Structure formats: C-alpha cells, structure tokens
Amino acid sequence: MAAPLLWTRQQDTVGVIGLALNATLERDGYQDERDRIRELLTVARSLWDEMAAIDDPDDRRTHMRATFRMVYLADVLAVTVGA
C-alpha cells in the first residue's frame, strides 16, 4: 500500500506504515523477525515524515528511495519468514 504513495511523493495520510507497524504486534512465534520488520518500518516512517521538509528535488528523491527500500526490505522479510 505504501509504494504508490512513495512513487508519487505523497505523505502517508492514510497511515499505511502505522497499519504495518500494528501488524508486527501479532503473536505468531516469529518475534525476532517481527522486531526486525518493526525496526525497518520505524525507520521508513521517520524518513517519510522528513520528506515533507526537503525542498531540493534530488534530495527528496534520494530520501524517497531510501524510504521505499526500508518498506521493501520489511516486505521481503515478512513473506520469507519460515521459508
């Protein structure tokens, strides 16, 4: 859900990162993996929040890419747990 918002450089007004963070509170036997996912998403949320204050288009694009990478890594980890 975050990817289209990041690609179009919009703020997370819907709260997709918050929803993902809430999902990391699930008790499913994968505490270590959920902790790693939560850390990635927390960094992503911080980066995303900072993007609004960046005026330089190149810096903003770099920030957006870093945010997208954090979300992507969290997604990969989430779907490969127990694989």
C-alpha positions, 0 to 999 in steps of 0.5 A: 500500500505504501509504494504508490504513495512513495512513487508519487511523493505523497505523505502517508495520510492514510497511515499505511506504515502505522497499519504495518507497524500494528501488524508486527504486534501479532503473536505468531512465534516469529518475534525476532523477525517481527522486531526486525520488520518493526525496526525497518518500518520505524525507520521508513516512517521517520524518513517519510515524515522528513520528506515533507521538509526537503525542498531540493528535488534530488534530495527528496528523491534520494530520501524517497528511495531510501524510504521505499527500500526500508518498506521493501526490505520489511516486505521481503522479510515478512513473506520469507519468514519460515521459508 
